[in-house]
Amino acid sequence: MKIHIRNRTIRPSTRKEQSKYRIQVKKASVNDLILIFIDHESKDFRVIYKCNGSLFENTDSIYFIDISTEGNIEILWKCQDQPELVPLTGNKNIDLDLYK
């Protein structure tokens, strides 16, 4: 099992509203773990999603858009099967050993 980490920053200063953000993982095996860290360039926002390599069996990319309303940011995945949101602890850390 390999762990693939992808980082994306939401950048409204350089992207149009409703722009898609791409998560690309080439040659992932079914048992691989994919961790996706998403933050915002100017707001206190950070979320982590996880999925296994089976999400990338038929494609090497999935996409999301961000929807910002009244200070809230929502991630909307543009794929049928979606990564799972990882609950953050108070210190916003994730223990990678939990996934080995």
SVG drawing of the C-alpha trace seen along z (x, -y; Angstrom):
<svg xmlns="http://www.w3.org/2000/svg" viewBox="-24 -38 28 41">
<polyline fill="none" stroke="black" stroke-width="0.4" points="0.0,0.0 1.3,-3.4 0.1,-6.8 -0.5,-9.5 -0.8,-13.0 -2.3,-15.8 -2.6,-19.4 -4.9,-22.0 -5.3,-25.7 -8.5,-27.4 -7.4,-30.6 -10.2,-33.0 -7.7,-35.7 -6.5,-33.8 -9.5,-31.5 -13.0,-32.2 -15.9,-31.4 -16.9,-27.7 -13.5,-26.7 -12.8,-23.0 -9.8,-21.9 -8.2,-18.7 -6.9,-15.9 -4.7,-13.6 -3.3,-10.3 -1.6,-8.2 -1.2,-4.4 -2.9,-4.1 -3.6,-0.6 -6.9,0.4 -5.3,0.6 -3.5,-2.7 -4.5,-5.5 -5.1,-8.9 -5.1,-11.9 -6.3,-15.3 -5.5,-18.4 -7.6,-21.5 -7.0,-25.0 -7.8,-28.6 -5.4,-31.3 -6.8,-34.0 -9.4,-32.4 -8.9,-30.1 -10.1,-27.0 -8.6,-23.5 -10.2,-20.2 -8.8,-16.7 -10.4,-14.0 -9.4,-10.4 -10.2,-7.6 -8.6,-4.5 -7.1,-3.9 -10.2,-2.3 -11.6,-5.8 -8.9,-6.2 -9.4,-2.8 -11.1,-4.1 -9.6,-7.6 -6.5,-9.3 -8.3,-12.5 -11.3,-13.7 -12.5,-17.2 -14.1,-19.5 -15.4,-23.1 -15.7,-25.3 -18.9,-27.1 -18.4,-30.2 -21.5,-31.7 -21.6,-34.1 -18.1,-33.2 -18.7,-29.4 -16.8,-27.3 -18.3,-24.0 -16.4,-21.5 -18.6,-19.9 -17.0,-16.8 -17.7,-16.3 -17.6,-12.5 -20.1,-9.8 -18.0,-8.1 -16.6,-10.8 -13.7,-11.0 -14.6,-10.8 -14.1,-13.9 -11.6,-13.3 -12.7,-14.7 -9.9,-17.0 -8.8,-17.0 -8.5,-20.2 -4.9,-20.7 -5.8,-20.0 -3.3,-17.2 -3.9,-13.8 -2.1,-10.7 -0.9,-8.9 -0.1,-5.8 -3.8,-5.1 -4.0,-4.3 -1.1,-1.8"/>
</svg>
